[in-house]
Every structure is written in structure tokens, then in C-alpha cells.
Amino acid sequence: MIGGSMSEAQTLANRTHMNWGPIALTAIGAIMAGLAVNSAMQPAELPYQRTIVDAAPETYAALSLPASDPAMSVKKLEWRVSSVREPIATAVVATDADGRHVPLDWQNNVTEPVFAADLRMTEVSKVLAAIREHVPENAVVLSWWDLSRKIRLVAQRQAPLDDPYARGLILPTAWQSASGLIDEQENTYWGKGVSEADGKKFTHYIDALLLDEIKGADALRALVPDGKDVYVAVHLSDIWKAAASRHDQIGIAYKDIPSGGQSHSVMKAAKDWIREQKIEGGYAVEPVGNAVRLHYFTGKDSSNLLLAKLLPFSTSNPMQLERFELVYQHRGFWVYKLKG
């Protein structure tokens, strides 16, 4: 599934693996082919090497990390395969005082995400600055474990959720045969320093996102001590993270459509494709490189989940939610205050 043509729709395969549609980049296609060959040659070993190098301060200057934390270090992680010269993915990662690794950005150099979707430092810095501005110090922000760590470290707000299992990591298709080894390697790294009790609480968070709006709001409120205001921060990629954790509860797929630089024409093409395929669930459109990615539900039921309502799917209207007030939105990020 590489090369110059539009991909067919891909569905979630299992708990930790997602097929991500290719954009027309022949060179990247060659990298993915090399990645697959590397995986096939080493079925009993990890198909990649994770290296750690020093991160230049200018690469994370936009975040204004707290200089008062002497235990914090910032490194650049590179994921490499032997058949490819350049890293297939990179991330700038801080280590906080508890020894937990905080991904500050994420860049994929192949057509499929390597563990996480692309996330630029400039985008992250704007969202964290907005959370610090709009969320009071005594309030609590609920979000996926990786965003929670960024909120605690950079925005310096209470974001207690975390996960020792690092749920929601995404594996490229070519690595599925080594999923057990990869899960052990990456979950151990990202889950370091997180208790089992935290994991149980994070499970309740996922449960709440997959209820309807009213029941989900009540379940989220139950995660926070009485008397504290509750905020919820989500990102469009969370729908895939949740699906990776609960593929039996969410039917989600995607389609990449070349943009050609014309927003009107690409939206028409997206809607025409939805109609032709008789897709009944909601869909969301995301710009990705020289294409747009059409995220769509394969059934009606998924559109009614709280997480779907919090994100910009065609079947939802974040401005008309009963229990959530939108306080900030930037690109894929949406921040709400829980009412009641």
C-alpha cells in the first residue's frame, strides 16, 4: 500500500496496530519497503533500534520548559532500521522528576505513524500556553496520558491521568509480526514510573470517553475530587488511540484524498466519496501534507460516543454540547470545561 495512488480505506486491525493511508511520496514508499524487509529478516528481534542523542536547546525553546527542575533532561529519540540511512521517526522527549518520559513533539518520516501521529512543537506550545491561561491552578485537566504529561510539565496544571501500559501506541503494518517484542520494549519505556493504580484510573477514563455524552460526563466527574473544576483536553488522534485500545467498541477507518491546493474541490471529493461508499457514520477532515485525511466511522453507533462528540466529526457540534463548554481550539486540539 505504497506509491502514487490513493489508498483504499483501512480499518483498525487490533489493539495496538493501525494501518495509516499513504500519501503520494515515492521516496517514502521506498523507506517503507525497506522497513518491511528489515522486519521480515528479523522476525525474532526488534525490527528497529531506538537511539538517544542530545537535543539542541533551540529545538524546544518554544515550550519555555521550567528551568527550576534540575532533574529534568531533554533528549532526541530516533527510531532507525538498518536498511534506511535516515531515522524513520524522531521525537524530542523530556524526562521529568518522576522519571517519566514526556514526548514534546513527534515527526514521522514514513507514510505510517511510528507509535504516534505527527505533532509539531509550535502546535504543542500554543495549546499548552492556552491551557495555562484558561485553566485555573486548582482545576484538573483530564486527557490521554501523553498529553497529561505535557500539561503537568509545561503548563504546570493538575493533569493526574497516566498509564503504565502506554495504551494507544500505533505500530506500522510491517512490524505486526514483532508486536509482542515491540509492545514490551515501548510500553516499558513509556510506562516507566507509573503505578498500577494510575493504570486503573486511566482505564476508567477510556471507559468514560466511550459512553454517551451525559453518562460520560458523569464518569469523568467521578475521576476528580469534589469541589474541583474539571477540564477535558482531546486531540483528533485520540480517536485512533481509543480505537487501538478498544477496537471492539469503535469502528474507525480513513481515506487519503489529494488536495491539489483547492479546499472546495477536496471537500467535494471527500463528500462524494462518503456518499458513493454509503458511509453512514460521521467523518472528520484533517490536512496532511499534500493531501487531506478523511477519518470516518464505519457504523452509526461510534458517532454517538462522547469522544466523537468532543471532536470535529460531521455528526457532532462541539458548540452545542450539553455538559461541555468549549474554551479553546487549535488545529487538532480541543479543550473543554465540564459543566455541573
Phi, psi and omega in degrees: 000053178228168177114210192260357183261161176293142181284153169286160180297137180246141178248161181294131185272314181200197191300319189241006186239136178225130171280128184244127189296140181282147170260155188288085179224100186298319181298318178293327176302320178295323178297316180296324178296317177297322178298317180294319178298316179301318180295319182293328182284341184230061185296337182258007181232165174297135182278009182210170172237134176259117180250154181235125179232164178294141177262127178295133183307328181292342180285341179231018182298329183297339184275344181051059180298146182295118181283350184281355183260097184290343182276349185278136173231154180235127181230164173251124177264139176231131175257123185233151170238151189294336184272359183233134184290314184271157176296144179277343176201151177221156176207139171270124189231127174262151174245120185277183184295338179270003180082011180271139182272129185245106179287117184270332173208178179202127180232121176262135179252015176231173187284343178250147174298139172256092180079329181209157177286159178301139178210115185273149182299321180297322178293315180298316183297320179296317182292316181293323176296321179292322178296318179295328181283319189264342183256121178298156183298329183268004178272169181239134177253127177257130181199174178299155190302322183289320176290323178303318180295320178295320180296317179296315187284313189263310180283343179055049174238160181288115178221081195284346186287140176202171187213120178289345181262357179048049182296144179104358177292144187245130179258137171301151183304321185295344184260006186298329181293340180252023187300323181298313178295320181293316177304314181297317182294307187283321179296323177295318181293307185283337181270001183302132175084003183255134185277162176296326178298320175298321180297321179294321179293323178293326175300318178295327177296314177299316178305315183295320180296338184258013171264179173284176188300312185292310180295322179295319178298317179296321180292323177292318178301324182292344180279350186241138179302147179303145176094348179261139173290146183242130173242152179232127178243125182230160177229152182305325180294344180298332180294325177283325177297316179295320179294325177296329179275328185224063185296341179281350182249345181232126173257102185230142178212181182213166174212130176265133182231124179302138184274323181065010178080002182244106184296322181295315183292323181289325177294322177295318179297320180296314181293322178297319180294317178302316180293317181296323181276356179057044178283124183261342180278174179285165179218156176228145183249131181230125175294132179219104179059232180263029180213175167241145179257123180262104176272128182216148177276139182276353177214162182294323188301322182298332181293341183269356180289149180305315182301320178296323180290331181280346182251162188279059174275156185297338181267005181236161175220096184304337181280348184244020177290145182283321189250002184229132178251122180289125180246341180196144176213133176211119182048241183277356184266140177223127181239129183235155167256132179281127180273144173077000000 
